[in-house]
Amino acid sequence: MIIQPVNFEIDGRQDMCDCCPDITVHEGELVWSCRLEELNKYGAFVQTVPKK
């Protein structure tokens, strides 16, 4: 469950949950617990790109 929606920057970067209370450590890095399955399945966070 994503508690707060994603904010999308103009260049496609994602600004996730500022001050998230559910952040966790994964392989020595702080990551969003609600998106941990992306790391486990794809090895990275799914990226967005601007629509042409």
Distance bins in CASP14 RR format, pairs under 12 A and 6 or more apart:
PFRMAT RR
TARGET T0000
AUTHOR 0000-0000-0000
RMODE 2
METHOD distances of the structure
MODEL  1
1 17 0 0 0 0 0 1 0 0 0 0 0
1 22 0 0 0 0 1 0 0 0 0 0 0
1 32 0 0 0 0 0 1 0 0 0 0 0
1 33 0 0 0 0 1 0 0 0 0 0 0
1 34 1 0 0 1 0 0 0 0 0 0 0
1 35 0 0 0 0 0 1 0 0 0 0 0
1 37 0 0 0 0 0 1 0 0 0 0 0
2 14 0 0 0 0 0 1 0 0 0 0 0
2 16 0 0 0 0 1 0 0 0 0 0 0
2 17 1 0 0 1 0 0 0 0 0 0 0
2 20 0 0 0 0 1 0 0 0 0 0 0
2 22 0 0 0 0 1 0 0 0 0 0 0
2 32 0 0 0 0 1 0 0 0 0 0 0
2 33 0 0 0 0 0 1 0 0 0 0 0
2 34 1 0 1 0 0 0 0 0 0 0 0
2 35 1 0 0 1 0 0 0 0 0 0 0
2 36 0 0 0 0 0 1 0 0 0 0 0
2 37 0 0 0 0 0 1 0 0 0 0 0
2 38 0 0 0 0 0 1 0 0 0 0 0
3 16 0 0 0 0 0 1 0 0 0 0 0
3 17 1 0 0 1 0 0 0 0 0 0 0
3 18 0 0 0 0 0 1 0 0 0 0 0
3 19 0 0 0 0 0 1 0 0 0 0 0
3 20 1 0 0 1 0 0 0 0 0 0 0
3 21 0 0 0 0 1 0 0 0 0 0 0
3 22 1 0 0 1 0 0 0 0 0 0 0
3 23 0 0 0 0 0 1 0 0 0 0 0
3 32 0 0 0 0 1 0 0 0 0 0 0
3 33 0 0 0 0 1 0 0 0 0 0 0
3 34 1 0 0 1 0 0 0 0 0 0 0
3 35 0 0 0 0 0 1 0 0 0 0 0
4 14 0 0 0 0 0 1 0 0 0 0 0
4 15 0 0 0 0 0 1 0 0 0 0 0
4 16 1 0 0 1 0 0 0 0 0 0 0
4 17 1 0 1 0 0 0 0 0 0 0 0
4 18 0 0 0 0 1 0 0 0 0 0 0
4 19 0 0 0 0 1 0 0 0 0 0 0
4 20 1 0 0 1 0 0 0 0 0 0 0
4 21 0 0 0 0 0 1 0 0 0 0 0
4 22 0 0 0 0 0 1 0 0 0 0 0
4 32 0 0 0 0 0 1 0 0 0 0 0
4 34 0 0 0 0 1 0 0 0 0 0 0
5 14 0 0 0 0 0 1 0 0 0 0 0
5 15 0 0 0 0 0 1 0 0 0 0 0
5 16 0 0 0 0 1 0 0 0 0 0 0
5 17 0 0 0 0 1 0 0 0 0 0 0
5 18 0 0 0 0 0 1 0 0 0 0 0
5 34 0 0 0 0 0 1 0 0 0 0 0
6 12 0 0 0 0 0 1 0 0 0 0 0
6 13 0 0 0 0 0 1 0 0 0 0 0
6 14 1 0 1 0 0 0 0 0 0 0 0
6 15 1 0 0 1 0 0 0 0 0 0 0
6 16 1 0 1 0 0 0 0 0 0 0 0
6 17 0 0 0 0 1 0 0 0 0 0 0
6 18 0 0 0 0 0 1 0 0 0 0 0
6 20 0 0 0 0 0 1 0 0 0 0 0
6 32 0 0 0 0 1 0 0 0 0 0 0
6 34 0 0 0 0 0 1 0 0 0 0 0
6 35 0 0 0 0 1 0 0 0 0 0 0
6 45 0 0 0 0 0 1 0 0 0 0 0
6 46 0 0 0 0 0 1 0 0 0 0 0
6 47 0 0 0 0 0 1 0 0 0 0 0
6 48 0 0 0 0 1 0 0 0 0 0 0
7 13 0 0 0 0 1 0 0 0 0 0 0
7 14 1 0 0 1 0 0 0 0 0 0 0
7 15 1 0 1 0 0 0 0 0 0 0 0
7 16 1 0 0 1 0 0 0 0 0 0 0
7 17 0 0 0 0 1 0 0 0 0 0 0
7 18 0 0 0 0 1 0 0 0 0 0 0
7 48 0 0 0 0 0 1 0 0 0 0 0
8 14 1 0 0 1 0 0 0 0 0 0 0
8 15 1 0 0 1 0 0 0 0 0 0 0
8 16 0 0 0 0 0 1 0 0 0 0 0
8 47 0 0 0 0 0 1 0 0 0 0 0
8 48 1 0 0 1 0 0 0 0 0 0 0
8 49 0 0 0 0 0 1 0 0 0 0 0
8 50 0 0 0 0 1 0 0 0 0 0 0
8 51 0 0 0 0 0 1 0 0 0 0 0
9 15 1 0 0 1 0 0 0 0 0 0 0
9 16 0 0 0 0 0 1 0 0 0 0 0
9 47 0 0 0 0 0 1 0 0 0 0 0
9 48 0 0 0 0 1 0 0 0 0 0 0
9 49 0 0 0 0 0 1 0 0 0 0 0
9 50 0 0 0 0 1 0 0 0 0 0 0
10 48 0 0 0 0 0 1 0 0 0 0 0
10 49 0 0 0 0 0 1 0 0 0 0 0
10 50 1 0 0 1 0 0 0 0 0 0 0
10 51 0 0 0 0 0 1 0 0 0 0 0
11 47 0 0 0 0 0 1 0 0 0 0 0
11 48 0 0 0 0 1 0 0 0 0 0 0
11 49 0 0 0 0 1 0 0 0 0 0 0
11 50 1 0 0 1 0 0 0 0 0 0 0
12 46 0 0 0 0 0 1 0 0 0 0 0
12 47 1 0 0 1 0 0 0 0 0 0 0
12 48 1 0 1 0 0 0 0 0 0 0 0
12 49 1 0 0 1 0 0 0 0 0 0 0
12 50 1 0 1 0 0 0 0 0 0 0 0
12 51 0 0 0 0 1 0 0 0 0 0 0
13 45 0 0 0 0 0 1 0 0 0 0 0
13 47 0 0 0 0 1 0 0 0 0 0 0
13 48 1 0 0 1 0 0 0 0 0 0 0
13 49 0 0 0 0 0 1 0 0 0 0 0
13 50 0 0 0 0 0 1 0 0 0 0 0
14 32 0 0 0 0 1 0 0 0 0 0 0
14 35 0 0 0 0 1 0 0 0 0 0 0
14 38 0 0 0 0 0 1 0 0 0 0 0
14 45 1 0 0 1 0 0 0 0 0 0 0
14 46 0 0 0 0 1 0 0 0 0 0 0
14 47 1 0 0 1 0 0 0 0 0 0 0
14 48 1 0 0 1 0 0 0 0 0 0 0
14 49 0 0 0 0 0 1 0 0 0 0 0
15 32 0 0 0 0 0 1 0 0 0 0 0
15 48 0 0 0 0 0 1 0 0 0 0 0
16 22 0 0 0 0 0 1 0 0 0 0 0
16 23 0 0 0 0 1 0 0 0 0 0 0
16 30 0 0 0 0 0 1 0 0 0 0 0
16 31 0 0 0 0 1 0 0 0 0 0 0
16 32 1 0 1 0 0 0 0 0 0 0 0
16 33 0 0 0 0 0 1 0 0 0 0 0
16 34 0 0 0 0 1 0 0 0 0 0 0
16 35 1 0 0 1 0 0 0 0 0 0 0
16 38 0 0 0 0 0 1 0 0 0 0 0
16 45 0 0 0 0 1 0 0 0 0 0 0
16 46 0 0 0 0 0 1 0 0 0 0 0
16 48 0 0 0 0 0 1 0 0 0 0 0
17 23 1 0 0 1 0 0 0 0 0 0 0
17 30 0 0 0 0 0 1 0 0 0 0 0
17 31 0 0 0 0 0 1 0 0 0 0 0
17 32 1 0 0 1 0 0 0 0 0 0 0
17 33 0 0 0 0 1 0 0 0 0 0 0
17 34 1 0 0 1 0 0 0 0 0 0 0
17 35 0 0 0 0 1 0 0 0 0 0 0
18 32 0 0 0 0 0 1 0 0 0 0 0
19 32 0 0 0 0 0 1 0 0 0 0 0
20 30 0 0 0 0 1 0 0 0 0 0 0
20 31 0 0 0 0 1 0 0 0 0 0 0
20 32 1 0 0 1 0 0 0 0 0 0 0
20 33 1 0 0 1 0 0 0 0 0 0 0
20 34 0 0 0 0 1 0 0 0 0 0 0
20 35 0 0 0 0 0 1 0 0 0 0 0
21 32 0 0 0 0 0 1 0 0 0 0 0
21 33 0 0 0 0 1 0 0 0 0 0 0
21 34 0 0 0 0 0 1 0 0 0 0 0
22 30 0 0 0 0 0 1 0 0 0 0 0
22 31 0 0 0 0 0 1 0 0 0 0 0
22 32 1 0 0 1 0 0 0 0 0 0 0
22 33 1 0 1 0 0 0 0 0 0 0 0
22 34 1 0 0 1 0 0 0 0 0 0 0
22 35 0 0 0 0 0 1 0 0 0 0 0
22 36 0 0 0 0 1 0 0 0 0 0 0
23 29 0 0 0 0 0 1 0 0 0 0 0
23 30 1 0 1 0 0 0 0 0 0 0 0
23 31 1 0 0 1 0 0 0 0 0 0 0
23 32 1 0 0 1 0 0 0 0 0 0 0
23 33 1 0 0 1 0 0 0 0 0 0 0
23 34 0 0 0 0 1 0 0 0 0 0 0
23 35 0 0 0 0 0 1 0 0 0 0 0
23 36 0 0 0 0 0 1 0 0 0 0 0
24 30 1 0 0 1 0 0 0 0 0 0 0
24 31 1 0 0 1 0 0 0 0 0 0 0
24 32 1 0 0 1 0 0 0 0 0 0 0
24 33 1 0 1 0 0 0 0 0 0 0 0
24 34 0 0 0 0 1 0 0 0 0 0 0
24 35 0 0 0 0 0 1 0 0 0 0 0
24 36 1 0 0 1 0 0 0 0 0 0 0
24 39 0 0 0 0 0 1 0 0 0 0 0
25 31 1 0 0 1 0 0 0 0 0 0 0
25 32 0 0 0 0 0 1 0 0 0 0 0
25 33 0 0 0 0 1 0 0 0 0 0 0
25 36 0 0 0 0 0 1 0 0 0 0 0
25 39 0 0 0 0 0 1 0 0 0 0 0
26 32 0 0 0 0 1 0 0 0 0 0 0
26 33 0 0 0 0 1 0 0 0 0 0 0
26 35 0 0 0 0 1 0 0 0 0 0 0
26 36 1 0 0 1 0 0 0 0 0 0 0
26 37 0 0 0 0 0 1 0 0 0 0 0
26 38 0 0 0 0 0 1 0 0 0 0 0
26 39 1 0 0 1 0 0 0 0 0 0 0
26 40 0 0 0 0 1 0 0 0 0 0 0
26 43 0 0 0 0 0 1 0 0 0 0 0
26 44 0 0 0 0 0 1 0 0 0 0 0
26 45 0 0 0 0 0 1 0 0 0 0 0
27 36 0 0 0 0 0 1 0 0 0 0 0
27 39 0 0 0 0 1 0 0 0 0 0 0
27 40 0 0 0 0 0 1 0 0 0 0 0
27 43 0 0 0 0 0 1 0 0 0 0 0
27 44 0 0 0 0 0 1 0 0 0 0 0
28 39 0 0 0 0 0 1 0 0 0 0 0
29 36 0 0 0 0 0 1 0 0 0 0 0
29 39 0 0 0 0 1 0 0 0 0 0 0
29 44 0 0 0 0 0 1 0 0 0 0 0
29 45 0 0 0 0 0 1 0 0 0 0 0
30 36 0 0 0 0 0 1 0 0 0 0 0
31 37 0 0 0 0 0 1 0 0 0 0 0
31 38 0 0 0 0 1 0 0 0 0 0 0
31 39 1 0 0 1 0 0 0 0 0 0 0
31 40 0 0 0 0 0 1 0 0 0 0 0
31 43 0 0 0 0 0 1 0 0 0 0 0
31 44 0 0 0 0 0 1 0 0 0 0 0
31 45 0 0 0 0 1 0 0 0 0 0 0
32 38 0 0 0 0 1 0 0 0 0 0 0
32 39 0 0 0 0 1 0 0 0 0 0 0
32 45 0 0 0 0 1 0 0 0 0 0 0
32 46 0 0 0 0 0 1 0 0 0 0 0
33 39 0 0 0 0 0 1 0 0 0 0 0
33 40 0 0 0 0 0 1 0 0 0 0 0
34 45 0 0 0 0 0 1 0 0 0 0 0
35 41 0 0 0 0 0 1 0 0 0 0 0
35 42 0 0 0 0 0 1 0 0 0 0 0
35 43 0 0 0 0 0 1 0 0 0 0 0
35 44 0 0 0 0 0 1 0 0 0 0 0
35 45 1 0 0 1 0 0 0 0 0 0 0
35 46 0 0 0 0 1 0 0 0 0 0 0
35 47 0 0 0 0 0 1 0 0 0 0 0
36 42 0 0 0 0 0 1 0 0 0 0 0
36 43 0 0 0 0 0 1 0 0 0 0 0
36 44 0 0 0 0 0 1 0 0 0 0 0
36 45 0 0 0 0 1 0 0 0 0 0 0
37 43 0 0 0 0 0 1 0 0 0 0 0
37 45 0 0 0 0 0 1 0 0 0 0 0
37 46 0 0 0 0 0 1 0 0 0 0 0
38 44 1 0 0 1 0 0 0 0 0 0 0
38 45 1 0 1 0 0 0 0 0 0 0 0
38 46 1 0 1 0 0 0 0 0 0 0 0
38 47 0 0 0 0 1 0 0 0 0 0 0
39 45 1 0 0 1 0 0 0 0 0 0 0
39 46 0 0 0 0 1 0 0 0 0 0 0
END
